[in-house]
Amino acid sequence: MAARKIKKEKVLIANGQGFWGDSILGPIRLVNEGPLDYLTLDYLAEVTMSIMQKLKSRDPNKGYATDFVDMCRRVLPTCHKKGIKIIANAGGVNPIACREALAEVIRELGITGMKIGIVEGDDILGDLKSLIDGGEEFKNMDNGQPLEPFLDRVKTANVYIGAEPIVEALQQGADIVITGRATDPSIVLAPMMYEFGWSMEDMNLLAAGTIAGHIVECGAQCTGGNYVHWKEIPEMARIGYPVIEAHPDGTFAVTKHAGTGGRVSIETVTSQLVYEMSDPANYITPDCVADFTSIQLQPDGPDRVAVSGIKGRLATDTYKVSISFHEGYKVISQLTVAGPDAVEKAKLCAEIVFDRVAMDGVTFSEEEKFVEILGTNACHAGIVPAPENPAEVILRIGARSSDKSKLDRLGMEIVPLVTSGPPGVTGFAGGRPKATEIISYWPALLSKGKIQTKVSVEEV
C-alpha cells in the first residue's frame, strides 16, 4: 500500500447546523469564537427534500437551503481571512442555483479568488422510469412493495451519496463545497479523507470519520442540547456547537470552543451516538459499515472526550434512496379549552365537529379522524397516568382524506365552537384551517453502478 499523503497532523472540523432551521448563531459563533479548519453544515432531512422540490416547482431558482446563503453572507469574510473551508448539503434539489446565489453574495462582499464546488447526481427523480425499466424495483424497505404502481405520485427521489465526490471537489481546490442529498456523516468524513490521504479501502479510518460525523451531525445535540439531565447543562443560551479534533490514525476528540455554554462529556456524546443508530454493529453508510460496538470513549479534559478503537467494514453495493410521494391530504387545527371539566368539554367539542359535518353529508372513518387532547399526557399515553382534572387543555382536531373538499368543510366547523360549543373554548389561532398535502416517505435501495456523480468547481 502506498504511503498516505498527509497534509495536516490535526484537523478541526465543526458542524454548525443540525437541520434546516437550526440557529444561525451556531455557525457564526463557531467561526468567530475559536480556531477552525472546516465548517460543515447539515441542512437536509427526508421531509426537507419534498419541501425544496415544491419550492423549485414554483421557482426554478429555488429548491435549496436559503438560510445557508444568508448565513454565508455573515461568515464568509472571517472564513476567508482564517482559511476556513465550508462543506454543506445545502444544495437540496438545486445545487446549481445555490451556487449562483452564493456567488452573488461573494461578489457583493468583494471577496476574490474563492472557489465553489458542487456535487450533482443524487437527484434521480427524472430517471425513475428508466431505472425501473432496467430492473430496479425500488422496493419499500418497510413493506416490500415495488415503487412502479406509485410512480405517478412520487415527488422527490434522491440518492444518499457519500464522501468521495466531496473529496474530489476539495482536491480541485474548492473553498466551499455544496452538495444535494449527501449523508450527514459524509460531509464530516470528507475533509478527513482529503487532509489525511485516506482511501476508500481504509475501512477502520472511514468508520472513524463516519462516527465522528454522526456525533456532530445534529449540532448541539452532543454538547448538551436535548439532554436528559438538562438541569446540569450550563449557559444553554450560549451553548457551544461541537468541534471534532481529528488525527490521521482515526482517533479524534469531541470538544467545543472555550468559554461557550453547554457541556461535552461521555454522557452527552453517548446520548447522540445512540440517536438513529439502528443495529450498533452495522451502521450502514455509502462510505462504509461502521461498528459502534467498537467505540472507546475516554474523558480527555474539560469539555473534551477522546474517541478511539473504531472498526469498520467494506460498504455495501447499494445506495439508499430517499423517495417522497403524495399520500392524500390532511387538516389540523387546535383550540384551548379552559375551566372546570376541561377534558370532558374538549371531547364534546370533537364530537360536535364531526357530527355537524356529517349533518352536511361529510363523513370520516375512525381511522381518518384525528383527536388529541394535550394536557392529558397525550404524549405519554399508557405510560404516565393522566391528571384527573386539568384546568386547561389543548384540543387538536383534524382528519386525513384523499378528498380536499371534505377536509376544508371540516375546517369550517372548528372556530364556531367558540360561540356554539361548551363554555371555556378559546385560543383559536391561525385562521380557518385548510387542507394540506400529505407527503410520505419511501425508503429503497439502488445499485451503486447506476449512479454517476458529477463534480464541478468554479472560481468567483
QUIKAFEN-V463726 format. One line per field, one symbol per residue. ss: DSSP state (a for helix, b for strand, c for the rest). phi: phi as a letter, one per 30 degrees, with the letter a starting at -180 (. if undefined). psi: psi as a letter, one per 30 degrees, with the letter a starting at -180 (. if undefined). A space follows every 50 residues. Layout:
BEGIN
ss->???
phi->???
psi->???
END
This chain:
BEGIN
ss->ccccccccccbbbbbcccccccccaaaaaaaaaccccbbbbccccaaaaa aaaaaaaacccccccaaaaaaaaaaaaaaaaaccbbbbccccccaaaaaa aaaaaaaaacccccbbbbbbccbcaaaaaaaaaccccccccccccccaaa aaabbbbbbcbccaaaaaaaaccccbbbbccbcccaaaaaaaaaaacccc ccaaaaaaaaaaaaaaccaaaacccccccaaacccaaabccbbbbbcccc cbbbbbccccbccccaaaaaaaacccccccccbbccccbbbaaacbbbbc cccbbbbbccbbbccccbbbbbbbbbbbbbbbbbbbbbcccaaaaaaaaa aaaaaaaaacccccccccbbbbbbcccaaacccccccccccbbbbbbbbb bccaaaaaaaacccccaaaaccccbbcccccccccbbbbbbbbbbbbaaa cccbbbbbbc
phi->.dddcddbdabcbcccbcadjdeddedddeddcadacbccbcccbedddd ddddddddbdccjbddedddddeccdedddddiddbbbcddhcaeddddd dddddddddidcidcccbccjddcedceddddddjdchdddcbidddedc edcdcbabdddcdeddeeddddjddbccbddddedddcdedddddcidcd cddddddddddedddcdciddccjdhcdcdddddhddcedddbcccbddj dabcaaddicdiacbeddddededdhdidddbdcbdcacccddcdccbdb jehabdbaidcbbeddcbcdccccbdbjbbbbbbbcbbjehedddddded deeddddddcicbbdddddbbbcdjciddbeiccddddbddabcccbaab adcdddddddddcddeedcbbddjdaidbjiddcdbdccccbdbcbeddd cbdbcbbbcc
psi->kkkkjkelfkkjkkkfkfljflkffdeeeeefglkkekjljjfklefeee eeeeeefejfgagljfeeeeeeeffeeeeeefgklkkkhffbgieeeeee eeeeeeeefgklgkkkkkklffjgeffeeeeefgfkfhkkfefgklfefg efgkeljkkjlafefeeeeefggkfkkklbiklefefeeefeeeefgklf fieeeeeeeeeeeeeffgbgfggfkhkehfffjkhffhkklkkkjllfgf llkkalkkglaakjleeeeeeeefkhebjffijklfeljkjfffkkkkkh lkhkkkklgklllkllglkkkjkklkhallkkllkkjlakheeeeeeeee eeeeeefefggjlklefflkkkjkfghefhkfekkkkeikfklkjkkall lfjeeeeeeeffgefffefgallgkagklglkklklkkklkjkllkkfff kjlkkkkkk.
END
